[in-house]
Amino acid sequence: MIKQNKFALRFGCCVNMITKTKNVSGIDVVTVLKELGFDYTELSVAHVCAMSETEFVQLKSELLKVGLPVESCNNFFPAEVSLTGPNIDKDKIIGYLNKAFYRALELVVRL
């Protein structure tokens, strides 16, 4: 019996970088990645947060159906949420963070 190495190389893909659809979630390529043997997918938090609740539920459903986990994310903050400078809005930042972490939790992203 071969013992699995906890440091084994795993393969994932940042799907929002290769999508061909308008919503840029990358869901259109997740099935192909699963078929090719990828271990996980990586999503853009900013794009996931920009989705309507209906779009988000569809994304979550499709990911569960395909069985390719979301193990990491990128692009955490969108450009319209300023984090530095004289015009920061702390309430907007906190509201965005709450939504981002809630959606990441719903997608079972490893935080």
FENWO-V414091 format. One record per run of one state. SS is the DSSP state (~ for helix, > for strand, _ for the rest). FROM is the first residue (numbers start at 1). LEN is the number of residues. If there is no record, write none. Layout:
SS_FROM_LEN, SS_FROM_LEN
This chain:
__1_11, >_12_3, ~_15_3, __18_9, ~_27_10, __37_3, >_40_5, ~_45_6, __51_2, ~_53_14, __67_3, >_70_5, __75_15, ~_90_17, __107_5
